[in-house]
Amino acid sequence: MARHKRCEVLWLDAHDATTEAWHDLDEPFDPAPVAVLTRGWLLEHAKEGHVVVAGSLTSDDTVSHVTCIPLGMVKVLETY
């Protein structure tokens, strides 16, 4: 487990712009971004062009709850 760094990633998620099934195009969409904070273990080099974070890591180096975040959506990446 020590070979993987813990990390915290702040990123902007894609989201549904409306709260109803149908939206009148003459009305503006809510432009507010949806910020997400993900914490876990950084899986370096797991997927090109992405920050990959495992939420759970076992002593025999298996992972679960893996999130792949496109680099263009990442605002802050901190490791510790």
PDB file with one MODEL, atoms N, CA, C and O in Angstrom:
MODEL        1
ATOM      1  N   MET A   1       0.804  -1.188   0.000  1.00  0.00           N
ATOM      2  CA  MET A   1       0.000   0.000   0.000  1.00  0.00           C
ATOM      3  C   MET A   1       0.852   1.258   0.000  1.00  0.00           C
ATOM      4  O   MET A   1       0.417   2.304  -0.482  1.00  0.00           O
ATOM      5  N   ALA A   2       2.045   1.165   0.530  1.00  0.00           N
ATOM      6  CA  ALA A   2       2.888   2.347   0.649  1.00  0.00           C
ATOM      7  C   ALA A   2       3.338   2.890  -0.708  1.00  0.00           C
ATOM      8  O   ALA A   2       3.723   4.055  -0.804  1.00  0.00           O
ATOM      9  N   ARG A   3       3.297   2.067  -1.754  1.00  0.00           N
ATOM     10  CA  ARG A   3       3.770   2.550  -3.054  1.00  0.00           C
ATOM     11  C   ARG A   3       2.784   3.493  -3.722  1.00  0.00           C
ATOM     12  O   ARG A   3       3.134   4.167  -4.691  1.00  0.00           O
ATOM     13  N   HIS A   4       1.561   3.550  -3.220  1.00  0.00           N
ATOM     14  CA  HIS A   4       0.553   4.451  -3.769  1.00  0.00           C
ATOM     15  C   HIS A   4       0.396   5.657  -2.851  1.00  0.00           C
ATOM     16  O   HIS A   4       0.260   5.519  -1.635  1.00  0.00           O
ATOM     17  N   LYS A   5       0.418   6.848  -3.459  1.00  0.00           N
ATOM     18  CA  LYS A   5       0.236   8.079  -2.693  1.00  0.00           C
ATOM     19  C   LYS A   5      -1.247   8.309  -2.454  1.00  0.00           C
ATOM     20  O   LYS A   5      -2.080   7.982  -3.300  1.00  0.00           O
ATOM     21  N   ARG A   6      -1.570   8.868  -1.309  1.00  0.00           N
ATOM     22  CA  ARG A   6      -2.933   9.331  -1.069  1.00  0.00           C
ATOM     23  C   ARG A   6      -3.093  10.650  -1.824  1.00  0.00           C
ATOM     24  O   ARG A   6      -2.128  11.389  -2.023  1.00  0.00           O
ATOM     25  N   CYS A   7      -4.310  10.925  -2.234  1.00  0.00           N
ATOM     26  CA  CYS A   7      -4.520  12.159  -2.985  1.00  0.00           C
ATOM     27  C   CYS A   7      -5.891  12.747  -2.706  1.00  0.00           C
ATOM     28  O   CYS A   7      -6.786  12.101  -2.162  1.00  0.00           O
ATOM     29  N   GLU A   8      -6.009  14.000  -3.102  1.00  0.00           N
ATOM     30  CA  GLU A   8      -7.269  14.724  -3.049  1.00  0.00           C
ATOM     31  C   GLU A   8      -7.370  15.479  -4.372  1.00  0.00           C
ATOM     32  O   GLU A   8      -6.455  16.212  -4.747  1.00  0.00           O
ATOM     33  N   VAL A   9      -8.484  15.296  -5.073  1.00  0.00           N
ATOM     34  CA  VAL A   9      -8.674  15.914  -6.382  1.00  0.00           C
ATOM     35  C   VAL A   9      -9.938  16.769  -6.347  1.00  0.00           C
ATOM     36  O   VAL A   9     -11.016  16.291  -5.995  1.00  0.00           O
ATOM     37  N   LEU A  10      -9.791  18.029  -6.715  1.00  0.00           N
ATOM     38  CA  LEU A  10     -10.938  18.902  -6.902  1.00  0.00           C
ATOM     39  C   LEU A  10     -11.150  19.012  -8.401  1.00  0.00           C
ATOM     40  O   LEU A  10     -10.244  19.396  -9.141  1.00  0.00           O
ATOM     41  N   TRP A  11     -12.358  18.672  -8.842  1.00  0.00           N
ATOM     42  CA  TRP A  11     -12.615  18.660 -10.281  1.00  0.00           C
ATOM     43  C   TRP A  11     -14.039  19.105 -10.579  1.00  0.00           C
ATOM     44  O   TRP A  11     -14.922  19.048  -9.722  1.00  0.00           O
ATOM     45  N   LEU A  12     -14.239  19.548 -11.815  1.00  0.00           N
ATOM     46  CA  LEU A  12     -15.556  19.992 -12.260  1.00  0.00           C
ATOM     47  C   LEU A  12     -16.218  18.867 -13.029  1.00  0.00           C
ATOM     48  O   LEU A  12     -15.657  18.345 -13.993  1.00  0.00           O
ATOM     49  N   ASP A  13     -17.412  18.497 -12.600  1.00  0.00           N
ATOM     50  CA  ASP A  13     -18.137  17.370 -13.174  1.00  0.00           C
ATOM     51  C   ASP A  13     -19.094  17.849 -14.260  1.00  0.00           C
ATOM     52  O   ASP A  13     -19.620  18.960 -14.190  1.00  0.00           O
ATOM     53  N   ALA A  14     -19.313  17.019 -15.246  1.00  0.00           N
ATOM     54  CA  ALA A  14     -20.393  17.261 -16.200  1.00  0.00           C
ATOM     55  C   ALA A  14     -21.700  17.037 -15.448  1.00  0.00           C
ATOM     56  O   ALA A  14     -21.770  16.184 -14.563  1.00  0.00           O
ATOM     57  N   HIS A  15     -22.739  17.803 -15.797  1.00  0.00           N
ATOM     58  CA  HIS A  15     -23.977  17.680 -15.044  1.00  0.00           C
ATOM     59  C   HIS A  15     -25.171  18.045 -15.913  1.00  0.00           C
ATOM     60  O   HIS A  15     -25.030  18.684 -16.956  1.00  0.00           O
ATOM     61  N   ASP A  16     -26.313  17.638 -15.476  1.00  0.00           N
ATOM     62  CA  ASP A  16     -27.559  17.961 -16.162  1.00  0.00           C
ATOM     63  C   ASP A  16     -27.864  19.433 -15.928  1.00  0.00           C
ATOM     64  O   ASP A  16     -27.855  19.897 -14.788  1.00  0.00           O
ATOM     65  N   ALA A  17     -28.132  20.167 -17.001  1.00  0.00           N
ATOM     66  CA  ALA A  17     -28.355  21.611 -16.899  1.00  0.00           C
ATOM     67  C   ALA A  17     -29.783  21.977 -16.527  1.00  0.00           C
ATOM     68  O   ALA A  17     -30.067  23.136 -16.228  1.00  0.00           O
ATOM     69  N   THR A  18     -30.678  21.004 -16.541  1.00  0.00           N
ATOM     70  CA  THR A  18     -32.073  21.318 -16.232  1.00  0.00           C
ATOM     71  C   THR A  18     -32.579  20.399 -15.131  1.00  0.00           C
ATOM     72  O   THR A  18     -31.993  19.349 -14.866  1.00  0.00           O
ATOM     73  N   THR A  19     -33.655  20.796 -14.503  1.00  0.00           N
ATOM     74  CA  THR A  19     -34.264  19.965 -13.465  1.00  0.00           C
ATOM     75  C   THR A  19     -35.565  19.338 -13.944  1.00  0.00           C
ATOM     76  O   THR A  19     -36.200  18.570 -13.221  1.00  0.00           O
ATOM     77  N   GLU A  20     -35.953  19.671 -15.162  1.00  0.00           N
ATOM     78  CA  GLU A  20     -37.197  19.154 -15.719  1.00  0.00           C
ATOM     79  C   GLU A  20     -36.890  18.336 -16.969  1.00  0.00           C
ATOM     80  O   GLU A  20     -35.805  18.455 -17.538  1.00  0.00           O
ATOM     81  N   ALA A  21     -37.834  17.514 -17.394  1.00  0.00           N
ATOM     82  CA  ALA A  21     -37.636  16.681 -18.571  1.00  0.00           C
ATOM     83  C   ALA A  21     -37.508  17.516 -19.846  1.00  0.00           C
ATOM     84  O   ALA A  21     -36.745  17.161 -20.744  1.00  0.00           O
ATOM     85  N   TRP A  22     -38.248  18.619 -19.928  1.00  0.00           N
ATOM     86  CA  TRP A  22     -38.235  19.479 -21.110  1.00  0.00           C
ATOM     87  C   TRP A  22     -37.832  20.888 -20.704  1.00  0.00           C
ATOM     88  O   TRP A  22     -38.233  21.380 -19.649  1.00  0.00           O
ATOM     89  N   HIS A  23     -37.036  21.531 -21.549  1.00  0.00           N
ATOM     90  CA  HIS A  23     -36.541  22.869 -21.249  1.00  0.00           C
ATOM     91  C   HIS A  23     -36.759  23.776 -22.461  1.00  0.00           C
ATOM     92  O   HIS A  23     -36.387  23.416 -23.578  1.00  0.00           O
ATOM     93  N   ASP A  24     -37.347  24.924 -22.251  1.00  0.00           N
ATOM     94  CA  ASP A  24     -37.557  25.918 -23.304  1.00  0.00           C
ATOM     95  C   ASP A  24     -36.207  26.555 -23.645  1.00  0.00           C
ATOM     96  O   ASP A  24     -35.537  27.099 -22.767  1.00  0.00           O
ATOM     97  N   LEU A  25     -35.811  26.486 -24.909  1.00  0.00           N
ATOM     98  CA  LEU A  25     -34.509  27.018 -25.309  1.00  0.00           C
ATOM     99  C   LEU A  25     -34.418  28.531 -25.197  1.00  0.00           C
ATOM    100  O   LEU A  25     -33.321  29.083 -25.277  1.00  0.00           O
ATOM    101  N   ASP A  26     -35.538  29.213 -25.014  1.00  0.00           N
ATOM    102  CA  ASP A  26     -35.513  30.661 -24.814  1.00  0.00           C
ATOM    103  C   ASP A  26     -35.134  31.031 -23.375  1.00  0.00           C
ATOM    104  O   ASP A  26     -34.826  32.189 -23.091  1.00  0.00           O
ATOM    105  N   GLU A  27     -35.157  30.064 -22.486  1.00  0.00           N
ATOM    106  CA  GLU A  27     -34.771  30.285 -21.103  1.00  0.00           C
ATOM    107  C   GLU A  27     -33.307  29.891 -20.917  1.00  0.00           C
ATOM    108  O   GLU A  27     -32.859  28.897 -21.488  1.00  0.00           O
ATOM    109  N   PRO A  28     -32.554  30.665 -20.118  1.00  0.00           N
ATOM    110  CA  PRO A  28     -31.137  30.331 -19.935  1.00  0.00           C
ATOM    111  C   PRO A  28     -30.949  29.048 -19.113  1.00  0.00           C
ATOM    112  O   PRO A  28     -31.789  28.690 -18.287  1.00  0.00           O
ATOM    113  N   PHE A  29     -29.831  28.373 -19.363  1.00  0.00           N
ATOM    114  CA  PHE A  29     -29.445  27.220 -18.551  1.00  0.00           C
ATOM    115  C   PHE A  29     -28.655  27.724 -17.352  1.00  0.00           C
ATOM    116  O   PHE A  29     -28.047  28.792 -17.423  1.00  0.00           O
ATOM    117  N   ASP A  30     -28.652  26.984 -16.264  1.00  0.00           N
ATOM    118  CA  ASP A  30     -27.865  27.337 -15.094  1.00  0.00           C
ATOM    119  C   ASP A  30     -26.396  27.050 -15.413  1.00  0.00           C
ATOM    120  O   ASP A  30     -26.024  25.889 -15.583  1.00  0.00           O
ATOM    121  N   PRO A  31     -25.558  28.081 -15.498  1.00  0.00           N
ATOM    122  CA  PRO A  31     -24.160  27.862 -15.861  1.00  0.00           C
ATOM    123  C   PRO A  31     -23.263  27.461 -14.685  1.00  0.00           C
ATOM    124  O   PRO A  31     -22.062  27.267 -14.872  1.00  0.00           O
ATOM    125  N   ALA A  32     -23.818  27.334 -13.494  1.00  0.00           N
ATOM    126  CA  ALA A  32     -22.989  27.039 -12.319  1.00  0.00           C
ATOM    127  C   ALA A  32     -22.303  25.685 -12.452  1.00  0.00           C
ATOM    128  O   ALA A  32     -22.963  24.686 -12.740  1.00  0.00           O
ATOM    129  N   PRO A  33     -20.993  25.636 -12.246  1.00  0.00           N
ATOM    130  CA  PRO A  33     -20.285  24.358 -12.315  1.00  0.00           C
ATOM    131  C   PRO A  33     -20.605  23.485 -11.101  1.00  0.00           C
ATOM    132  O   PRO A  33     -21.021  23.978 -10.053  1.00  0.00           O
ATOM    133  N   VAL A  34     -20.404  22.201 -11.266  1.00  0.00           N
ATOM    134  CA  VAL A  34     -20.566  21.257 -10.169  1.00  0.00           C
ATOM    135  C   VAL A  34     -19.164  20.803  -9.758  1.00  0.00           C
ATOM    136  O   VAL A  34     -18.517  20.039 -10.475  1.00  0.00           O
ATOM    137  N   ALA A  35     -18.702  21.276  -8.604  1.00  0.00           N
ATOM    138  CA  ALA A  35     -17.375  20.925  -8.104  1.00  0.00           C
ATOM    139  C   ALA A  35     -17.469  19.648  -7.275  1.00  0.00           C
ATOM    140  O   ALA A  35     -18.384  19.478  -6.469  1.00  0.00           O
ATOM    141  N   VAL A  36     -16.506  18.757  -7.488  1.00  0.00           N
ATOM    142  CA  VAL A  36     -16.472  17.473  -6.786  1.00  0.00           C
ATOM    143  C   VAL A  36     -15.103  17.323  -6.119  1.00  0.00           C
ATOM    144  O   VAL A  36     -14.078  17.662  -6.712  1.00  0.00           O
ATOM    145  N   LEU A  37     -15.091  16.817  -4.898  1.00  0.00           N
ATOM    146  CA  LEU A  37     -13.849  16.529  -4.189  1.00  0.00           C
ATOM    147  C   LEU A  37     -13.755  15.016  -4.031  1.00  0.00           C
ATOM    148  O   LEU A  37     -14.618  14.396  -3.408  1.00  0.00           O
ATOM    149  N   THR A  38     -12.714  14.429  -4.591  1.00  0.00           N
ATOM    150  CA  THR A  38     -12.502  12.983  -4.518  1.00  0.00           C
ATOM    151  C   THR A  38     -11.204  12.723  -3.765  1.00  0.00           C
ATOM    152  O   THR A  38     -10.176  13.338  -4.050  1.00  0.00           O
ATOM    153  N   ARG A  39     -11.260  11.802  -2.798  1.00  0.00           N
ATOM    154  CA  ARG A  39     -10.078  11.427  -2.017  1.00  0.00           C
ATOM    155  C   ARG A  39      -9.844   9.930  -2.149  1.00  0.00           C
ATOM    156  O   ARG A  39     -10.791   9.150  -2.252  1.00  0.00           O
ATOM    157  N   GLY A  40      -8.580   9.540  -2.146  1.00  0.00           N
ATOM    158  CA  GLY A  40      -8.252   8.123  -2.210  1.00  0.00           C
ATOM    159  C   GLY A  40      -6.783   7.923  -2.499  1.00  0.00           C
ATOM    160  O   GLY A  40      -5.937   8.696  -2.049  1.00  0.00           O
ATOM    161  N   TRP A  41      -6.483   6.869  -3.263  1.00  0.00           N
ATOM    162  CA  TRP A  41      -5.111   6.537  -3.624  1.00  0.00           C
ATOM    163  C   TRP A  41      -4.922   6.800  -5.106  1.00  0.00           C
ATOM    164  O   TRP A  41      -5.700   6.328  -5.936  1.00  0.00           O
ATOM    165  N   LEU A  42      -3.882   7.558  -5.434  1.00  0.00           N
ATOM    166  CA  LEU A  42      -3.582   7.906  -6.809  1.00  0.00           C
ATOM    167  C   LEU A  42      -2.980   6.696  -7.518  1.00  0.00           C
ATOM    168  O   LEU A  42      -1.982   6.134  -7.066  1.00  0.00           O
ATOM    169  N   LEU A  43      -3.591   6.302  -8.626  1.00  0.00           N
ATOM    170  CA  LEU A  43      -3.068   5.196  -9.445  1.00  0.00           C
ATOM    171  C   LEU A  43      -2.374   5.810 -10.650  1.00  0.00           C
ATOM    172  O   LEU A  43      -2.961   5.983 -11.718  1.00  0.00           O
ATOM    173  N   GLU A  44      -1.098   6.133 -10.439  1.00  0.00           N
ATOM    174  CA  GLU A  44      -0.339   6.807 -11.490  1.00  0.00           C
ATOM    175  C   GLU A  44      -0.195   5.913 -12.717  1.00  0.00           C
ATOM    176  O   GLU A  44       0.009   4.704 -12.600  1.00  0.00           O
ATOM    177  N   HIS A  45      -0.304   6.520 -13.885  1.00  0.00           N
ATOM    178  CA  HIS A  45      -0.132   5.845 -15.180  1.00  0.00           C
ATOM    179  C   HIS A  45      -1.200   4.778 -15.449  1.00  0.00           C
ATOM    180  O   HIS A  45      -0.980   3.888 -16.271  1.00  0.00           O
ATOM    181  N   ALA A  46      -2.336   4.853 -14.781  1.00  0.00           N
ATOM    182  CA  ALA A  46      -3.383   3.845 -14.977  1.00  0.00           C
ATOM    183  C   ALA A  46      -4.161   4.075 -16.267  1.00  0.00           C
ATOM    184  O   ALA A  46      -4.559   3.117 -16.928  1.00  0.00           O
ATOM    185  N   LYS A  47      -4.380   5.339 -16.631  1.00  0.00           N
ATOM    186  CA  LYS A  47      -5.145   5.643 -17.843  1.00  0.00           C
ATOM    187  C   LYS A  47      -4.655   6.976 -18.388  1.00  0.00           C
ATOM    188  O   LYS A  47      -4.736   8.000 -17.709  1.00  0.00           O
ATOM    189  N   GLU A  48      -4.155   6.960 -19.599  1.00  0.00           N
ATOM    190  CA  GLU A  48      -3.604   8.166 -20.210  1.00  0.00           C
ATOM    191  C   GLU A  48      -4.654   9.278 -20.280  1.00  0.00           C
ATOM    192  O   GLU A  48      -5.809   9.048 -20.637  1.00  0.00           O
ATOM    193  N   GLY A  49      -4.213  10.490 -19.928  1.00  0.00           N
ATOM    194  CA  GLY A  49      -5.090  11.643 -20.011  1.00  0.00           C
ATOM    195  C   GLY A  49      -6.074  11.771 -18.868  1.00  0.00           C
ATOM    196  O   GLY A  49      -6.991  12.590 -18.934  1.00  0.00           O
ATOM    197  N   HIS A  50      -5.903  10.978 -17.818  1.00  0.00           N
ATOM    198  CA  HIS A  50      -6.826  10.971 -16.682  1.00  0.00           C
ATOM    199  C   HIS A  50      -6.063  10.941 -15.361  1.00  0.00           C
ATOM    200  O   HIS A  50      -4.939  10.443 -15.287  1.00  0.00           O
ATOM    201  N   VAL A  51      -6.688  11.477 -14.332  1.00  0.00           N
ATOM    202  CA  VAL A  51      -6.260  11.233 -12.960  1.00  0.00           C
ATOM    203  C   VAL A  51      -7.140  10.091 -12.474  1.00  0.00           C
ATOM    204  O   VAL A  51      -8.367  10.185 -12.515  1.00  0.00           O
ATOM    205  N   VAL A  52      -6.512   9.009 -12.012  1.00  0.00           N
ATOM    206  CA  VAL A  52      -7.252   7.820 -11.594  1.00  0.00           C
ATOM    207  C   VAL A  52      -7.071   7.634 -10.091  1.00  0.00           C
ATOM    208  O   VAL A  52      -5.952   7.572  -9.583  1.00  0.00           O
ATOM    209  N   VAL A  53      -8.205   7.549  -9.392  1.00  0.00           N
ATOM    210  CA  VAL A  53      -8.200   7.478  -7.934  1.00  0.00           C
ATOM    211  C   VAL A  53      -8.971   6.242  -7.486  1.00  0.00           C
ATOM    212  O   VAL A  53     -10.110   6.028  -7.900  1.00  0.00           O
ATOM    213  N   ALA A  54      -8.343   5.430  -6.635  1.00  0.00           N
ATOM    214  CA  ALA A  54      -9.015   4.273  -6.035  1.00  0.00           C
ATOM    215  C   ALA A  54      -9.531   4.671  -4.666  1.00  0.00           C
ATOM    216  O   ALA A  54      -8.796   5.257  -3.871  1.00  0.00           O
ATOM    217  N   GLY A  55     -10.778   4.361  -4.386  1.00  0.00           N
ATOM    218  CA  GLY A  55     -11.369   4.670  -3.091  1.00  0.00           C
ATOM    219  C   GLY A  55     -10.980   3.665  -2.022  1.00  0.00           C
ATOM    220  O   GLY A  55     -10.944   3.986  -0.834  1.00  0.00           O
ATOM    221  N   SER A  56     -10.688   2.441  -2.457  1.00  0.00           N
ATOM    222  CA  SER A  56     -10.280   1.385  -1.522  1.00  0.00           C
ATOM    223  C   SER A  56      -9.082   0.646  -2.103  1.00  0.00           C
ATOM    224  O   SER A  56      -9.004   0.411  -3.308  1.00  0.00           O
ATOM    225  N   LEU A  57      -8.147   0.281  -1.222  1.00  0.00           N
ATOM    226  CA  LEU A  57      -6.917  -0.399  -1.607  1.00  0.00           C
ATOM    227  C   LEU A  57      -6.617  -1.468  -0.564  1.00  0.00           C
ATOM    228  O   LEU A  57      -6.575  -1.175   0.631  1.00  0.00           O
ATOM    229  N   THR A  58      -6.409  -2.710  -1.008  1.00  0.00           N
ATOM    230  CA  THR A  58      -6.134  -3.804  -0.073  1.00  0.00           C
ATOM    231  C   THR A  58      -4.638  -4.023   0.102  1.00  0.00           C
ATOM    232  O   THR A  58      -3.831  -3.485  -0.656  1.00  0.00           O
ATOM    233  N   SER A  59      -4.272  -4.815   1.105  1.00  0.00           N
ATOM    234  CA  SER A  59      -2.866  -5.101   1.373  1.00  0.00           C
ATOM    235  C   SER A  59      -2.215  -5.926   0.267  1.00  0.00           C
ATOM    236  O   SER A  59      -0.992  -5.920   0.133  1.00  0.00           O
ATOM    237  N   ASP A  60      -3.027  -6.645  -0.538  1.00  0.00           N
ATOM    238  CA  ASP A  60      -2.438  -7.402  -1.658  1.00  0.00           C
ATOM    239  C   ASP A  60      -2.547  -6.627  -2.972  1.00  0.00           C
ATOM    240  O   ASP A  60      -2.477  -7.213  -4.052  1.00  0.00           O
ATOM    241  N   ASP A  61      -2.719  -5.303  -2.874  1.00  0.00           N
ATOM    242  CA  ASP A  61      -2.672  -4.379  -4.004  1.00  0.00           C
ATOM    243  C   ASP A  61      -3.812  -4.562  -5.003  1.00  0.00           C
ATOM    244  O   ASP A  61      -3.599  -4.470  -6.212  1.00  0.00           O
ATOM    245  N   THR A  62      -5.014  -4.818  -4.505  1.00  0.00           N
ATOM    246  CA  THR A  62      -6.196  -4.776  -5.353  1.00  0.00           C
ATOM    247  C   THR A  62      -6.990  -3.528  -4.966  1.00  0.00           C
ATOM    248  O   THR A  62      -6.892  -3.038  -3.841  1.00  0.00           O
ATOM    249  N   VAL A  63      -7.770  -3.028  -5.910  1.00  0.00           N
ATOM    250  CA  VAL A  63      -8.476  -1.766  -5.685  1.00  0.00           C
ATOM    251  C   VAL A  63      -9.951  -1.894  -6.029  1.00  0.00           C
ATOM    252  O   VAL A  63     -10.357  -2.811  -6.743  1.00  0.00           O
ATOM    253  N   SER A  64     -10.754  -0.959  -5.508  1.00  0.00           N
ATOM    254  CA  SER A  64     -12.162  -0.849  -5.886  1.00  0.00           C
ATOM    255  C   SER A  64     -12.555   0.623  -5.830  1.00  0.00           C
ATOM    256  O   SER A  64     -11.778   1.475  -5.398  1.00  0.00           O
ATOM    257  N   HIS A  65     -13.779   0.903  -6.277  1.00  0.00           N
ATOM    258  CA  HIS A  65     -14.284   2.280  -6.312  1.00  0.00           C
ATOM    259  C   HIS A  65     -13.306   3.198  -7.039  1.00  0.00           C
ATOM    260  O   HIS A  65     -12.871   4.216  -6.500  1.00  0.00           O
ATOM    261  N   VAL A  66     -12.968   2.823  -8.270  1.00  0.00           N
ATOM    262  CA  VAL A  66     -11.988   3.554  -9.065  1.00  0.00           C
ATOM    263  C   VAL A  66     -12.696   4.630  -9.892  1.00  0.00           C
ATOM    264  O   VAL A  66     -13.653   4.348 -10.613  1.00  0.00           O
ATOM    265  N   THR A  67     -12.209   5.864  -9.773  1.00  0.00           N
ATOM    266  CA  THR A  67     -12.752   6.997 -10.520  1.00  0.00           C
ATOM    267  C   THR A  67     -11.700   7.494 -11.495  1.00  0.00           C
ATOM    268  O   THR A  67     -10.559   7.743 -11.106  1.00  0.00           O
ATOM    269  N   CYS A  68     -12.076   7.641 -12.761  1.00  0.00           N
ATOM    270  CA  CYS A  68     -11.189   8.156 -13.802  1.00  0.00           C
ATOM    271  C   CYS A  68     -11.662   9.559 -14.172  1.00  0.00           C
ATOM    272  O   CYS A  68     -12.762   9.729 -14.697  1.00  0.00           O
ATOM    273  N   ILE A  69     -10.838  10.551 -13.901  1.00  0.00           N
ATOM    274  CA  ILE A  69     -11.200  11.954 -14.101  1.00  0.00           C
ATOM    275  C   ILE A  69     -10.370  12.509 -15.261  1.00  0.00           C
ATOM    276  O   ILE A  69      -9.143  12.540 -15.171  1.00  0.00           O
ATOM    277  N   PRO A  70     -11.017  12.950 -16.353  1.00  0.00           N
ATOM    278  CA  PRO A  70     -10.251  13.543 -17.455  1.00  0.00           C
ATOM    279  C   PRO A  70      -9.438  14.749 -16.967  1.00  0.00           C
ATOM    280  O   PRO A  70      -9.932  15.556 -16.181  1.00  0.00           O
ATOM    281  N   LEU A  71      -8.192  14.865 -17.436  1.00  0.00           N
ATOM    282  CA  LEU A  71      -7.305  15.933 -16.981  1.00  0.00           C
ATOM    283  C   LEU A  71      -7.911  17.321 -17.165  1.00  0.00           C
ATOM    284  O   LEU A  71      -7.675  18.204 -16.340  1.00  0.00           O
ATOM    285  N   GLY A  72      -8.677  17.532 -18.214  1.00  0.00           N
ATOM    286  CA  GLY A  72      -9.272  18.830 -18.465  1.00  0.00           C
ATOM    287  C   GLY A  72     -10.298  19.248 -17.430  1.00  0.00           C
ATOM    288  O   GLY A  72     -10.650  20.425 -17.354  1.00  0.00           O
ATOM    289  N   MET A  73     -10.786  18.306 -16.630  1.00  0.00           N
ATOM    290  CA  MET A  73     -11.772  18.610 -15.596  1.00  0.00           C
ATOM    291  C   MET A  73     -11.121  18.869 -14.236  1.00  0.00           C
ATOM    292  O   MET A  73     -11.777  19.362 -13.318  1.00  0.00           O
ATOM    293  N   VAL A  74      -9.842  18.541 -14.104  1.00  0.00           N
ATOM    294  CA  VAL A  74      -9.129  18.664 -12.828  1.00  0.00           C
ATOM    295  C   VAL A  74      -8.737  20.113 -12.568  1.00  0.00           C
ATOM    296  O   VAL A  74      -8.109  20.750 -13.414  1.00  0.00           O
ATOM    297  N   LYS A  75      -9.101  20.631 -11.412  1.00  0.00           N
ATOM    298  CA  LYS A  75      -8.719  21.983 -10.996  1.00  0.00           C
ATOM    299  C   LYS A  75      -7.528  21.942 -10.044  1.00  0.00           C
ATOM    300  O   LYS A  75      -6.609  22.751 -10.166  1.00  0.00           O
ATOM    301  N   VAL A  76      -7.539  20.995  -9.088  1.00  0.00           N
ATOM    302  CA  VAL A  76      -6.455  20.874  -8.101  1.00  0.00           C
ATOM    303  C   VAL A  76      -6.199  19.406  -7.842  1.00  0.00           C
ATOM    304  O   VAL A  76      -7.140  18.636  -7.652  1.00  0.00           O
ATOM    305  N   LEU A  77      -4.934  19.007  -7.832  1.00  0.00           N
ATOM    306  CA  LEU A  77      -4.517  17.651  -7.450  1.00  0.00           C
ATOM    307  C   LEU A  77      -3.434  17.782  -6.390  1.00  0.00           C
ATOM    308  O   LEU A  77      -2.370  18.345  -6.648  1.00  0.00           O
ATOM    309  N   GLU A  78      -3.706  17.265  -5.200  1.00  0.00           N
ATOM    310  CA  GLU A  78      -2.729  17.267  -4.128  1.00  0.00           C
ATOM    311  C   GLU A  78      -2.429  15.832  -3.720  1.00  0.00           C
ATOM    312  O   GLU A  78      -3.339  15.010  -3.606  1.00  0.00           O
ATOM    313  N   THR A  79      -1.168  15.535  -3.502  1.00  0.00           N
ATOM    314  CA  THR A  79      -0.786  14.209  -3.022  1.00  0.00           C
ATOM    315  C   THR A  79      -0.084  14.360  -1.678  1.00  0.00           C
ATOM    316  O   THR A  79       0.516  15.393  -1.380  1.00  0.00           O
ATOM    317  N   TYR A  80      -0.174  13.308  -0.879  1.00  0.00           N
ATOM    318  CA  TYR A  80       0.485  13.304   0.433  1.00  0.00           C
ATOM    319  C   TYR A  80       0.801  11.906   0.842  1.00  0.00           C
ATOM    320  O   TYR A  80       1.359  11.688   1.917  1.00  0.00           O
TER     321      TYR A  80
ENDMDL
END
